[in-house]
Amino acid sequence: MARQATNKKKSAKAPEPAAPVRPSIRSRLFRPLPLCVLAGMSLFAVMAPAIRRTIPDLSDRPEYQLSLEKMAITPAPAWIPQDIVEQVFDRAELSARQSLQDDQLTERVAAAFHTHPWIERVVSVRKSWPPRLQVDVIYREPVAMVRGVDGFYPIDRNGILLPSQDFSPADVERYPVIERVASVPLGKLGEAWGDPAVTEAAQIASVLLEKKEGRSWWQRLELAGIQVPRHVAMLGDADEMEFQLRTQGGSEILWGRSPTSNHPGELTVAQKLQRLEDFQSHYGGLDDEHGPYQIDIRPWQGIQRGLIAREPQKNSLR
């Protein structure tokens, strides 16, 4: 009996330990450390306006002022007006003095330069100390003059309209002339002309301005004009447009499509220029006393040349 009682005691289960009691949120908040943190935050929220009023405003101090003389810009090519920075600030109606403490200064200046017609892209605007603002940009480059009814319109390689007032009559003569354009600019300065014929002609002009042995192809070939198609295609048919070049002697060069064309069978720009150079070397030029000629460089089998029919002169009455 005693042994059985002992066995019963051994088989009895031990009582499970009680679960720990977690402190409530209220008891955790009302401890010294959390109370001090809350009190400090409340005091700061109340005192912050007064503190800000007591801190001196450094934005107007001379040592934090940026003038136009302290703004550096990417060195400009010869065709960019020397007062480009002043133009940018005037167009954007920005003050000539800015504060280095202004958190939005770089964004405002970048936006101002972006809207100027001579600026193709703003790369970066950086502030530094002593007060200085560095603006890195990519400039647009003129490649041609579009002959209009009321004068010449300068454009870049993408057909973007550039300020004509920045060019002198002597400057106009230095660039290829795009002729027979029937449209007028649809955009403002710094925007696209809006005519696919002008855009594609600008690509040809850009190629002809490339230099070989110190002279551009425009000079070497003694060219006078790039003629757009008489019947301008719509934007979707831009790849079908074919262009002509006019020499100083009046000959016509059937150039074909623009350098951006993917039309099958179209010669490359390098092939076209090589053909013109070979022709010029063989005949001593693209013009002679028997001309003017029509010179077709498009056929794969080679250049074709023929005299352009001249209008018969009327006999004068004696």
Secondary structure, 3 states (H helix, E strand, C coil): CHHHHHHHHHHCCCCCCCCCCCCCHHHHHCCHHHHHHHHHHHHHHHHHHHHHHHCCCCCCCHHHEECHHHEEECCCCCCCCCCHHHHHHHHCCCCCCEECCCCCHHHHHHHHHHCCCCEEEEEEEEEECCCEEEEEEEECCEEEEEEECCEEEEEECCCEECCHHHCCHHHHCCCCEEECCCCCCCCCCCCECCCHHHHHHHHHHHHHCCEECCEEHHHHCCEEEEECCCCCCCHHHHHHCCEEEEECCCCEEEEECCCCCCCCCCCCHHHHHHHHHHHHHHHCCCCCCCCCEEEECCCCCCCEEEECCCCCCCCCCC
